[in-house]
Amino acid sequence: MTARATPGGMDRRSFLLGALGGIAALSLAGCTPTPPAPSPTPTPTPTPTPVPTSTSRVPAPAAFVRSNWTADQFARGALSFDGVGTTDAIRESLTEPIDDRLFFAGEATSVDAPGTLHGAFDSGRRVALQIDEIAVLGERIAVVGAGIAGLTAARLLRERGHEVFVVEARNRLGGRIESVEDDDAIIELGPSFVDANAEDLLAELGDAGVATRDFDWLVESRTSDGQALPIDPVGAAAIATAGDWARARSFDTSLSVALDRSGARELSTEPDETGVSPAAWLTYALRSSVEPMTGAAPNRLSATRYVAPPTPAVRLVTGRLADYIDALAADLEVVLASPVRQITRTDDRASLRFESGESLAVDRVIVTAPLGVLKSDTITFEPQLPPRQRRAISVLGAGAVDVAWLRFDEAFWRGDASEPPTVLTQVGGTSAVAAWVDIGRPTNDPILLAVFADGSAERLAGLDDDAFLAEILPGLEGYAPTDSS
């Protein structure tokens, strides 16, 4: 990878398949008078943070690291979701070239697999083929954002003889793929899972030396006092009823409105013999499934589009996803810490204007910036985007999902079970955590991944580490040892 720092540059669809993102690098050929800087390496997040002693029954983690895609100015969310009014045509409009000069890629442009790693990967291949069909050999092509989509497109176009430049707002490789190392453990603060059916992507990960392994979804629900309960399907059934009601109408509405108007929300609030009411199971289904899968509360989510997927067949990433990013970026012209503020297109050219005030003229531009960034208007387009693309960016939502990786001294939550659950959830109460995923189980490490979404993610994003732990650890009360001394 060739990298130069520019003057003035700034430094699930199934459970957790979302969170993809931008990564980095390029040379502003002819625009940057400074000599090449040493090639940067991916910038890790701070070393896993030691934490103070817990005051609850839940033992304090020995260390933890958390993502904050919700508040990250270069992400503004973890994945896209179907807002009210979304159709296949809405997403497809983002795959359409604009004047054959401006192209979009990224998970939000995927009709078949939005919000996933392989959706972003496939979009990069799609846009590269689109451009290669119309471009003259040797054209200058800029890629804005170096996530899996951007780097995949850049590499394919370079292999086909085009001059490709990748520009990235961050000062590191990775974007929403962020690999951090803790002793012998590799922490992924972005996607930790890959669809087991994404054969092309898995093959590329394997070629880059990124190991994956099968992961079984064994979901358990407990009350805060530790009572394990079979998951009552009444909540999921109510959501399905609301969706059926909405799809029978000629107009779209939010899932929240559909729950109300269909009568599906009219569940008893009286606890049954287990101590949990049917209404509590609906809240559970929304919090532990719908919200982490979409990053959205029911009042923001399309009722006609939401369909609960089957339990996904996934592979857990046990290698370092950043190694794949490094492999994609090798030999590409890359510039980091260079936020793009304006993209201008004419009949025969396109140009980028950077936050530093510098410009880069090219033949075509691929934009892979996350949907949340596009919605924020931090990148402006001249002339403005056509109505179809503007509507798509407006209607689609940017979902809030974040994770925290916690390493404990021992895996107290597994107890003596011969086959302990891999996904821990809580019914009843007000836990900020949607689910705890035992990603350490395959290797017998005492590691949990906490997943929180929508309002919880937005609230937790503003807390310091101590307050953050005080908020999330009560969600493990049901799994805490009876004597935590």
Secondary structure as UniProt FT lines:
FT   STRAND          2..3
FT   TURN            7..8
FT   TURN            15..16
FT   TURN            29..31
FT   STRAND          63..66
FT   TURN            69..71
FT   TURN            73..75
FT   STRAND          79..81
FT   TURN            84..85
FT   HELIX           88..93
FT   TURN            94..95
FT   TURN            99..101
FT   STRAND          102..104
FT   HELIX           107..109
FT   TURN            114..115
FT   HELIX           117..134
FT   TURN            137..138
FT   STRAND          140..144
FT   HELIX           148..159
FT   TURN            160..161
FT   STRAND          163..167
FT   TURN            175..176
FT   STRAND          179..182
FT   TURN            183..184
FT   STRAND          185..188
FT   STRAND          193..195
FT   TURN            196..197
FT   HELIX           199..207
FT   TURN            208..209
FT   STRAND          212..215
FT   STRAND          219..222
FT   TURN            224..225
FT   STRAND          228..229
FT   HELIX           234..247
FT   HELIX           255..261
FT   TURN            264..265
FT   TURN            273..274
FT   HELIX           278..285
FT   HELIX           286..290
FT   HELIX           291..294
FT   HELIX           298..300
FT   TURN            303..305
FT   STRAND          314..317
FT   HELIX           321..329
FT   TURN            330..331
FT   STRAND          333..335
FT   STRAND          340..345
FT   STRAND          350..354
FT   TURN            355..356
FT   STRAND          359..362
FT   STRAND          364..367
FT   HELIX           371..376
FT   STRAND          380..382
FT   HELIX           387..395
FT   STRAND          397..399
FT   STRAND          401..407
FT   HELIX           412..414
FT   TURN            415..416
FT   STRAND          423..426
FT   STRAND          435..437
FT   TURN            439..440
FT   HELIX           441..443
FT   STRAND          447..453
FT   HELIX           454..460
FT   TURN            461..462
FT   HELIX           465..472
FT   HELIX           473..479
//
